[in-house]
Amino acid sequence: MRKLLLFAGFICATSSLFAQYYEVAPVLGYTFSGKVDNGYGTYDFSNAFLYGGRMDVQITDLSYFELSVRRIDPSISYISANGQESSEIDAGTAHYMVGYLREFKDGKIKPYGVISAGTSRYWTKSNTNDYHQWFFSTEFGVGAKMFFHDNIGLRLQASVTTPWDFAGGGMYWGVGTGGAGASGGMTFGIPIAHWDLSAGIIFRIKN
């Protein structure tokens, strides 16, 4: 995490020397994560509201360097394959990303694509069996900026963020459950992707 922040800070500082515009956008939205069966049971990740912010630094015409932070607070419901065991956990997820945004055309409405990489933090909120883990993750998204004024606009985006567990050889993330009231502790790896729909107000500042 520290290395990512240092790298992002260096890139941001370097880019700002040549920046034409800065764009800051607080964002709100909704994340769809879905249900997964790993053979031992079914894990249902609740859909949840997301909140965070994005900062873009224009590096050339139509091209931006982007920093973003987003958080969701889902719950995870578990039902064993035989239906005899179940539990529910409150959890948290945060994504810290560094990316590249490319607008497809200039004008009042600017469609764009964005690709980012960074780290995702996962944790449980149970006092009996806390889990805390970081994973490398990627984000791919498309959207549009709509400007009502030279300095104010609206940003709409659809994207997918996926954590990668290289030890598991694929896209996995783990959550530890169990503790009081459960038959025992268990750790599992689950292929998962977070599908986001978000919107935010853009504040555009000329350098």
VENHURA-V925239 format. One record per residue. N is the residue number from 1. PHI is phi in whole degrees, -180 to 180 (* if undefined). OMEGA is omega in whole degrees, 0 to 359 (none if undefined). D_LAST is the distance of its C-alpha to the last C-alpha in whole Angstrom. Layout:
# VENHURA-V925239
n=N phi=PHI omega=OMEGA d_last=D_LAST
n=N phi=PHI omega=OMEGA d_last=D_LAST
This chain:
# VENHURA-V925239
n=1 phi=* omega=181 d_last=29
n=2 phi=-63 omega=179 d_last=28
n=3 phi=-64 omega=179 d_last=27
n=4 phi=-63 omega=180 d_last=25
n=5 phi=-64 omega=179 d_last=23
n=6 phi=-65 omega=179 d_last=23
n=7 phi=-64 omega=180 d_last=22
n=8 phi=-63 omega=179 d_last=19
n=9 phi=-64 omega=179 d_last=18
n=10 phi=-64 omega=180 d_last=18
n=11 phi=-64 omega=181 d_last=17
n=12 phi=-64 omega=180 d_last=14
n=13 phi=-65 omega=179 d_last=13
n=14 phi=-66 omega=181 d_last=14
n=15 phi=-65 omega=184 d_last=11
n=16 phi=-65 omega=178 d_last=8
n=17 phi=-65 omega=183 d_last=9
n=18 phi=-114 omega=186 d_last=9
n=19 phi=-69 omega=173 d_last=6
n=20 phi=-96 omega=181 d_last=5
n=21 phi=-141 omega=168 d_last=5
n=22 phi=-114 omega=176 d_last=7
n=23 phi=-127 omega=178 d_last=10
n=24 phi=-117 omega=184 d_last=13
n=25 phi=-138 omega=167 d_last=17
n=26 phi=-63 omega=185 d_last=20
n=27 phi=-128 omega=172 d_last=23
n=28 phi=-131 omega=180 d_last=26
n=29 phi=-177 omega=184 d_last=29
n=30 phi=-143 omega=181 d_last=32
n=31 phi=-115 omega=176 d_last=34
n=32 phi=-108 omega=182 d_last=37
n=33 phi=-116 omega=171 d_last=39
n=34 phi=93 omega=185 d_last=42
n=35 phi=-122 omega=183 d_last=46
n=36 phi=-133 omega=175 d_last=47
n=37 phi=-114 omega=182 d_last=50
n=38 phi=-104 omega=180 d_last=51
n=39 phi=97 omega=179 d_last=55
n=40 phi=-98 omega=181 d_last=55
n=41 phi=176 omega=181 d_last=54
n=42 phi=-111 omega=179 d_last=51
n=43 phi=-116 omega=182 d_last=48
n=44 phi=-107 omega=179 d_last=46
n=45 phi=-90 omega=183 d_last=42
n=46 phi=-67 omega=170 d_last=42
n=47 phi=-68 omega=187 d_last=39
n=48 phi=-149 omega=175 d_last=36
n=49 phi=-71 omega=176 d_last=33
n=50 phi=-116 omega=175 d_last=30
n=51 phi=-150 omega=182 d_last=27
n=52 phi=167 omega=181 d_last=24
n=53 phi=-160 omega=177 d_last=20
n=54 phi=-132 omega=175 d_last=18
n=55 phi=-125 omega=181 d_last=14
n=56 phi=-118 omega=177 d_last=12
n=57 phi=-118 omega=181 d_last=10
n=58 phi=-72 omega=181 d_last=10
n=59 phi=-107 omega=171 d_last=11
n=60 phi=-146 omega=177 d_last=13
n=61 phi=-57 omega=177 d_last=14
n=62 phi=72 omega=183 d_last=16
n=63 phi=-121 omega=184 d_last=15
n=64 phi=-137 omega=167 d_last=14
n=65 phi=-93 omega=187 d_last=15
n=66 phi=-126 omega=168 d_last=16
n=67 phi=-116 omega=180 d_last=17
n=68 phi=-144 omega=175 d_last=20
n=69 phi=-135 omega=178 d_last=23
n=70 phi=-139 omega=180 d_last=26
n=71 phi=-138 omega=171 d_last=29
n=72 phi=-134 omega=180 d_last=33
n=73 phi=-130 omega=183 d_last=36
n=74 phi=-84 omega=167 d_last=39
n=75 phi=-111 omega=181 d_last=42
n=76 phi=-121 omega=179 d_last=45
n=77 phi=-105 omega=181 d_last=48
n=78 phi=-118 omega=172 d_last=51
n=79 phi=-131 omega=181 d_last=54
n=80 phi=-67 omega=184 d_last=56
n=81 phi=-62 omega=180 d_last=58
n=82 phi=-89 omega=177 d_last=61
n=83 phi=77 omega=185 d_last=60
n=84 phi=-94 omega=182 d_last=61
n=85 phi=-133 omega=178 d_last=58
n=86 phi=-150 omega=177 d_last=55
n=87 phi=-160 omega=178 d_last=52
n=88 phi=-139 omega=185 d_last=49
n=89 phi=-127 omega=169 d_last=46
n=90 phi=-87 omega=185 d_last=43
n=91 phi=-135 omega=176 d_last=40
n=92 phi=-136 omega=179 d_last=36
n=93 phi=-139 omega=177 d_last=34
n=94 phi=-136 omega=180 d_last=30
n=95 phi=-116 omega=178 d_last=28
n=96 phi=-120 omega=192 d_last=25
n=97 phi=-126 omega=173 d_last=23
n=98 phi=-123 omega=187 d_last=21
n=99 phi=-150 omega=180 d_last=20
n=100 phi=-127 omega=179 d_last=19
n=101 phi=-114 omega=181 d_last=18
n=102 phi=-126 omega=174 d_last=19
n=103 phi=-80 omega=183 d_last=19
n=104 phi=-88 omega=177 d_last=22
n=105 phi=-160 omega=178 d_last=21
n=106 phi=-93 omega=179 d_last=19
n=107 phi=135 omega=179 d_last=19
n=108 phi=-68 omega=175 d_last=20
n=109 phi=-111 omega=185 d_last=21
n=110 phi=-123 omega=173 d_last=20
n=111 phi=-68 omega=184 d_last=23
n=112 phi=-152 omega=170 d_last=22
n=113 phi=-126 omega=181 d_last=23
n=114 phi=-140 omega=175 d_last=22
n=115 phi=-132 omega=185 d_last=24
n=116 phi=-139 omega=173 d_last=24
n=117 phi=-140 omega=181 d_last=26
n=118 phi=177 omega=183 d_last=27
n=119 phi=-138 omega=177 d_last=29
n=120 phi=-119 omega=180 d_last=31
n=121 phi=-109 omega=179 d_last=33
n=122 phi=-123 omega=177 d_last=36
n=123 phi=-153 omega=174 d_last=39
n=124 phi=-103 omega=182 d_last=42
n=125 phi=-108 omega=179 d_last=42
n=126 phi=-79 omega=178 d_last=46
n=127 phi=-78 omega=185 d_last=47
n=128 phi=-90 omega=183 d_last=50
n=129 phi=-153 omega=184 d_last=49
n=130 phi=-75 omega=177 d_last=45
n=131 phi=-131 omega=182 d_last=43
n=132 phi=-148 omega=185 d_last=40
n=133 phi=-151 omega=175 d_last=38
n=134 phi=-112 omega=177 d_last=35
n=135 phi=-137 omega=169 d_last=35
n=136 phi=-64 omega=182 d_last=32
n=137 phi=-146 omega=179 d_last=31
n=138 phi=-130 omega=178 d_last=29
n=139 phi=-136 omega=174 d_last=28
n=140 phi=-128 omega=183 d_last=28
n=141 phi=-150 omega=173 d_last=26
n=142 phi=-133 omega=180 d_last=26
n=143 phi=-173 omega=180 d_last=24
n=144 phi=-150 omega=172 d_last=22
n=145 phi=-107 omega=179 d_last=19
n=146 phi=-127 omega=185 d_last=20
n=147 phi=-101 omega=176 d_last=18
n=148 phi=-90 omega=183 d_last=20
n=149 phi=-152 omega=180 d_last=17
n=150 phi=-58 omega=186 d_last=13
n=151 phi=-114 omega=183 d_last=12
n=152 phi=-132 omega=179 d_last=15
n=153 phi=-155 omega=179 d_last=17
n=154 phi=-121 omega=179 d_last=20
n=155 phi=-118 omega=177 d_last=20
n=156 phi=-118 omega=184 d_last=24
n=157 phi=-148 omega=169 d_last=25
n=158 phi=-119 omega=184 d_last=28
n=159 phi=-153 omega=174 d_last=29
n=160 phi=-128 omega=178 d_last=31
n=161 phi=-117 omega=185 d_last=31
n=162 phi=-131 omega=173 d_last=34
n=163 phi=-79 omega=181 d_last=35
n=164 phi=-122 omega=175 d_last=37
n=165 phi=-106 omega=184 d_last=40
n=166 phi=-67 omega=177 d_last=40
n=167 phi=-65 omega=179 d_last=44
n=168 phi=-92 omega=176 d_last=45
n=169 phi=77 omega=180 d_last=44
n=170 phi=-172 omega=181 d_last=42
n=171 phi=-92 omega=183 d_last=40
n=172 phi=-140 omega=164 d_last=41
n=173 phi=-145 omega=187 d_last=40
n=174 phi=-116 omega=174 d_last=43
n=175 phi=-136 omega=176 d_last=44
n=176 phi=-90 omega=177 d_last=47
n=177 phi=-125 omega=180 d_last=49
n=178 phi=108 omega=182 d_last=53
n=179 phi=89 omega=184 d_last=54
n=180 phi=-60 omega=178 d_last=56
n=181 phi=88 omega=179 d_last=58
n=182 phi=-108 omega=182 d_last=57
n=183 phi=-75 omega=179 d_last=60
n=184 phi=167 omega=179 d_last=57
n=185 phi=-78 omega=177 d_last=54
n=186 phi=-150 omega=176 d_last=52
n=187 phi=-128 omega=184 d_last=49
n=188 phi=-140 omega=174 d_last=48
n=189 phi=-111 omega=185 d_last=46
n=190 phi=-133 omega=172 d_last=44
n=191 phi=-68 omega=186 d_last=42
n=192 phi=-148 omega=175 d_last=40
n=193 phi=-138 omega=179 d_last=37
n=194 phi=-105 omega=180 d_last=34
n=195 phi=-100 omega=187 d_last=33
n=196 phi=-112 omega=166 d_last=31
n=197 phi=-119 omega=185 d_last=30
n=198 phi=-141 omega=177 d_last=27
n=199 phi=-144 omega=180 d_last=24
n=200 phi=-158 omega=176 d_last=21
n=201 phi=-88 omega=180 d_last=19
n=202 phi=-92 omega=170 d_last=16
n=203 phi=-109 omega=187 d_last=13
n=204 phi=-105 omega=184 d_last=10
n=205 phi=-122 omega=178 d_last=6
n=206 phi=-83 omega=181 d_last=4
n=207 phi=-70 omega=none d_last=0
